[in-house]
Amino acid sequence: MGKLGDYTNNNTGNFELIEDGWHKVKLNEIKVIEKEDKQSGKMKKKLSCCFNSLDCVNSEGNPFKVFYFPNLEVNPRNDKSKLYTLIMGLFGKIPDDVEDLDIENDLPGKVTNIFVSNTENPETGKTYTNIVKFQLNRAAKKPLAAPPKPPMLNNPEKAVKALALTKMHGLLKDYGLDPKDALETCSNTVGRSIAKTDELTLDEIKNISDFILTALSEKNSNAPCNSKDDPDFVAALQA
């Protein structure tokens, strides 16, 4: 069936090339022309389709133009033909009355999506924009939204405390304390009753961490800090 580039020709010369990839376009102009078929060398009737880009403009603020030249002298229901590809791209199906479509009235103004590829002809050195694919209903890709910043990142002091608490929770668990004993250890270390670890100040958290590290060292334990924490253990400490 050949390549679409055998028929499409958007030789830009001094014109700008549209970027490779998907683009939303409108069929702006269409007419019947005679053009030499590269395979047979015979003159054949073709459609000259000029699409205007709807999602981007050139440096002068004008839509890019992309051309497509399907052969008219084929069966429009033949899925190997470029005419079939064009009609599917414009209507999403082959209409039952496809032969009755009015070229001048039924086709211009149709909006679709095309995938284009800019290819250099090694013989001429010229670059052509080829329509590789049509897709009528193509869900636009939404740009990836930046993940919301955790509230604590807007508060440096809170962020530091959260990290220190994470380390402390890991140390308490590594030492083998259950949640109740862990809270009691915290209370004894800071000299006041602690109902939950969020009540601790940053300095108190550091003092508790140092105390547990010393205790771990005395036990000759090489157990690393469990930075992920046991969810149930942490929940009990923060209840």
Residue pairs with C-beta under 8 A, 6 or more apart in sequence:
1 80
1 81
1 82
2 39
3 130
4 68
4 82
4 85
4 130
4 131
4 132
5 119
5 128
5 130
6 38
6 39
7 46
7 68
7 69
7 70
7 71
7 82
8 66
8 67
8 68
8 69
8 128
8 129
8 130
8 131
9 67
9 69
9 128
10 17
10 65
10 66
10 67
10 128
10 129
11 126
11 127
11 128
12 127
12 129
13 126
15 58
16 58
16 59
16 64
17 64
17 118
17 127
17 129
18 53
18 56
18 64
18 66
18 116
18 118
18 129
19 56
19 116
20 116
20 117
20 118
21 115
21 116
22 113
22 114
22 115
22 135
22 138
23 53
23 54
23 55
23 56
23 64
23 66
23 113
23 114
23 115
23 116
24 53
24 54
24 55
24 111
24 112
24 113
25 51
25 52
25 53
25 54
25 66
25 111
25 112
25 113
25 114
26 51
26 52
26 54
26 109
26 110
26 111
27 49
27 50
27 51
27 90
27 107
27 108
27 109
27 110
27 111
27 112
28 50
28 51
28 52
28 63
28 65
28 108
29 48
29 49
29 50
29 108
30 47
30 48
30 49
30 50
30 103
30 104
30 107
30 108
31 47
31 48
31 103
32 45
32 46
32 47
32 48
32 72
32 103
33 45
33 46
33 47
33 48
33 69
34 43
34 44
34 45
34 46
35 43
35 44
35 46
35 69
36 42
36 43
36 44
37 43
37 44
37 71
44 71
44 72
44 73
45 71
45 72
45 73
46 69
46 70
46 71
46 72
47 68
47 69
47 70
47 72
47 83
47 86
47 103
48 67
48 69
49 67
49 68
49 69
49 70
49 86
49 107
50 65
50 66
50 67
51 65
51 66
51 67
51 68
51 114
51 131
52 63
52 64
52 65
53 63
53 64
53 65
53 66
54 63
54 111
56 63
56 64
57 63
57 64
58 64
66 114
66 116
66 129
66 131
67 129
68 82
68 86
68 131
69 82
70 81
70 82
70 83
70 85
70 86
71 81
71 82
71 83
72 83
74 81
74 83
74 84
75 81
76 83
76 84
76 87
76 94
76 98
76 99
77 84
77 94
77 98
78 84
84 94
85 134
86 134
87 94
87 95
87 98
87 101
88 94
88 134
88 136
89 112
89 114
89 134
89 135
89 136
90 107
90 110
90 112
90 134
90 136
91 110
91 136
92 136
92 137
95 101
101 107
112 134
112 135
112 136
113 134
113 135
113 136
113 138
114 131
114 132
114 133
114 134
114 135
115 131
115 132
115 133
115 134
115 135
116 129
116 130
116 131
116 132
117 129
117 130
117 132
118 127
118 128
118 129
118 130
119 127
119 128
119 130
120 126
120 127
120 128
121 127
121 128
151 158
152 158
152 159
152 162
153 159
157 202
160 202
161 202
161 205
164 202
164 205
164 206
164 209
165 197
165 198
165 200
165 205
166 227
166 229
167 209
167 225
167 227
168 197
168 205
168 208
168 209
168 212
169 197
169 226
169 229
169 233
169 234
169 237
170 225
170 226
170 227
170 228
170 229
171 209
171 212
171 213
171 216
171 225
172 182
172 185
172 186
172 208
172 212
172 233
172 237
173 182
173 226
173 229
173 230
173 233
174 212
174 216
174 221
174 223
174 224
174 225
174 226
175 212
175 215
175 216
175 221
177 185
179 233
179 236
179 237
180 236
182 233
182 237
183 194
183 195
183 196
183 197
183 237
185 208
185 211
185 212
186 194
186 197
186 200
186 204
186 208
187 193
187 194
189 204
189 207
189 208
189 211
190 200
190 204
190 207
190 208
194 200
196 237
196 238
196 239
197 205
197 237
197 238
198 238
200 208
216 223
